[in-house]
Amino acid sequence: MSTLSSIELWEFLVLPLYLGLIYYFAFRVKSLNIKRGNSYYRYYVWGLTAKVVGSIFFCLIYIYYYGGGDTVMYYDSTRPFVDLASTDFGAYLQVLFGDNTVETKSLFTSETGVPYSYMYFNDKTCMVLRLTSVILLMGFKSFLIASVLLSVMSYVGLWKIYKLLCTYYPELSKILCYAVLFVPSITFWGSGILKDTYTMAATGLIAFSFHELFIKKKLKSVANWAIFLLSVYLLLAIKPYIFMTIVPCLFIWLIFDRMEKTKNILVYGLASPIFLGILFVGMYFIFSGLGDMLSKFSLDQALETAQIIQNDLQRAEQYGENYFNVGVFDGSISSAIGLAPSAIFAGLFRPQIFEAKNIVMLISGLENFVLLVMTLGILIRPGIRQTYLIIKNNSYIKFSLIFCLLFAFIIGLTTANFGALVRFKIPLFPFYLSTLFIIYFYPRLAQFESTRKTTTG
């Protein structure tokens, strides 16, 4: 099984046929929803285009600039699945739905090729192989076409985040599309054959479906339950630490949403700590029960995992010039708390421009620099006091900030190099950026609402 070294001419020639079909349905979705009064759908096709372009650039850069990498290894290990489907579909179904054991791997032959063992025998990477094999079948084994198809399918998760935000802040639909749909890191790292593309989509889906089911109380919606359970399954199967980070934060969102609607300060003050305490106890038992699925990020192994990675950082030659270190970690809770500021800063704002060693990291550095400037700008205008009041009175912003800070802390503490960090951090971008935009424009929205009520009254 040879490693992919180039994109064949026929892939470029056939891709427009796929894109023609994709855009036909995309424009229909846009048109139908605008007719229904959902004006924010005017950005639907533009957001899709950003993902498609990002996917194409992703393929070109990994093939012709990097000369390979994780995405190529995933492709090389997925092709045997597709070749097995064409020679023995029954055997393909066995490896698709069965356990990734020595017995199922023996179903692959010299004719089909064999997946890389380190990928096949790892439950999380094997899940990516299985999912990608279905897409590769749809794309006639083309690396380029399969990548674009995956980027289009994963767009639904990103769009759901944007749709959720527009239900709360329709006046900010234009600016919020830049926070969700046009973030360079998401359109690039979240549009190729990688774990991150699947988990970015699942993160958006779990946030949207949770909101629909529990905050909007659409508990009878079969579709939303299906989306919620699918997203939970994907996160647990591929990157369980995202699940264990976002789920408690979603319930915190629910609690504060309910408390804010009581309009009773005494009830709000007394009930919130009680419900939060119940939440943390419940999450403890849930995560303890999911110990096997959470793997190295389970409650009893998370700190040990972080320590192993930090010790591993001492071997800088393994990571070349892209490694970084947030400080010495001894595996204790007190040590983790002490490293929290540097870990959160790394998770949110690194690499910076001066830390970039290649063009891809430079683009990420520019993006992080802008993010840092925007964050500091919030403290100047609308100011610390106004920002505090906005956070205090907005349950979504509470959820978003808690999730982003917790997620940044986890990836900052447990990630060894910038190459991995820029991929791992993409789930926090739409939430963090949308929060910055909402805080900045919220006073104007409040003034707008006040003026409208006065006018209509």
BELNORRA-V346418 format. One record per pair of residues at least 12 apart in sequence whose ideal C-beta (glycine too) atoms are under 6 Angstrom apart, sorted by the first residue. I is the first residue (numbers start at 1). J is the second residue. Records with the same first field share a line. If there is no record, write none. Layout:
I: J  J
This chain:
1: 76  113
3: 76
4: 72  75  143
7: 63  144
11: 142  144  145
15: 145
18: 145
22: 152
26: 45  48
30: 44  45
40: 166  173
43: 177
47: 181
48: 155
50: 182  187
51: 151  155  187  191
52: 148
54: 187  188  191
55: 147  148  151  191
58: 188  191  192
59: 144  147
71: 192  193  194
74: 193
75: 143  193
77: 115  116  119  129
78: 129  132  133  136
80: 108  112  113  114  115
81: 133
82: 133  136  137  141
83: 112
84: 112
91: 107
95: 107
96: 130
100: 120  121  126
105: 120
124: 238
127: 237  238
128: 195
132: 193
135: 149  150
147: 192  193
150: 197
151: 191
154: 197  201
157: 201  204  205
158: 204
160: 204  205  208
161: 180  204  430
162: 180  181
164: 208  211
165: 434
172: 441
175: 437
176: 434
179: 433  434  437
180: 430
183: 429
184: 367
185: 367  426
186: 426  429
189: 423  426
190: 426
195: 238
196: 423
198: 234  238
199: 238  239  242
200: 426  427
202: 231  234  235
203: 427
205: 227  231
206: 231
209: 224  227  228
210: 250
212: 224
214: 254
215: 254  257
236: 293
240: 293  294  297
241: 297
244: 287
245: 406  407
246: 403
248: 283
249: 399  402  403
251: 279
252: 399
253: 395  399
255: 275
256: 395  398
257: 395
259: 272
260: 395
287: 299
303: 331
304: 331
306: 329  413  414
307: 329  331
309: 414  416
310: 329
313: 325  416
319: 416  417
321: 357
322: 357  417  418  419
323: 417
326: 339  342  343  346  412
327: 339  342
340: 409
343: 409  412  413
344: 405  408  409
346: 412
347: 408  411  412
348: 408
349: 368  372
351: 365  418
352: 365  368
353: 365  369
361: 418
364: 422
374: 436
378: 436  439
382: 443
387: 439
390: 439  442
397: 435
400: 431  435
403: 431
404: 428  431  432
407: 428
411: 424  425
